[in-house]
Amino acid sequence: MDSTTATSLWDELTGTQPAPDVWVVIGTLLVALAVVVPHAPWRISRNAITIAHEGGHGLIALLTGRSLTGIRLHSDTSGLTVSRGKPHGIGMILTAAAGYTAPPLLGLGGAALLGSGRITLLLWLATALLLAMLVMIRNAYGVLTVCVSGAAFLLVSWLAGPQVQAAFAYTVVWFLLVGGVRPAFELQAKRSRGGAGDSDADQLSRLTHVPAGLWFFLFHAVSLCSLIGGGRWLLEL
């Protein structure tokens, strides 16, 4: 790659792109709602939320000095991230708290990028994160889902025109914001029926001696505030 090409790529990554028309922003929100609210499509689309959830665990584990052993993604949309280090302390607490907060916070960060017109940068950052996560996947289904997701971002980034890229980026960010709200409510409902006794909230409760209900409050607060804040950026309110 010569210097001219490298400079062109850098300018494309760091430059800004025009925001799509309002009808595109609203349309992508409706698409996100259509794959999150009804049960049938959510059973499939939830796999993407699981990728962000387990990726959040893994990223924070690394940032807090823990050793990341591997990540597994399952066809029932559950997942498991294994890291080694002290079984207590701030690193373990932050790692456990990162799962349910990761999708909405990623959506909020994406909304900030889109709000500033950095559509290309968002697409390439997402691709880089998926490629980095792929290295740590330890099961076939996990490899398949991450590869399919990464391929979608690569194809749109390389082959699609600006309008398609914008629509794709807005759909992804809306999906993270809207889809980031539902899992904590689902988990809370499952616990109320006597299931999910070893959930992230329960692990955090044991680590901090803070009731699990307060950790659910944190998950809800982060997801709803991210949806409101990110939505305002995307809608330019």
Secondary structure, DSSP 4 states (H G I P E B T S, - for coil): --HHHHHHHHHHHHS--PPPPHHHHHHHHHHHHHHHSSHHHHHHHHHHHHHHHHHHHHHHHHHTTPEEEEEEE-TTS-EEEEEES-SSSHHHHHHHHHHHHHHHHHHHHHHHHHHTT-HHHHHHHHHHHHHHHHTTB-SHHHHHHHHHHHHHHHHHHHHS-HHHHHHHHHHHHHHHHHHTTHHHHHHHHHHHTT--TT-HHHHHHHHH---HHHHHHHHHHHHHHHHHHHHHHHHT-
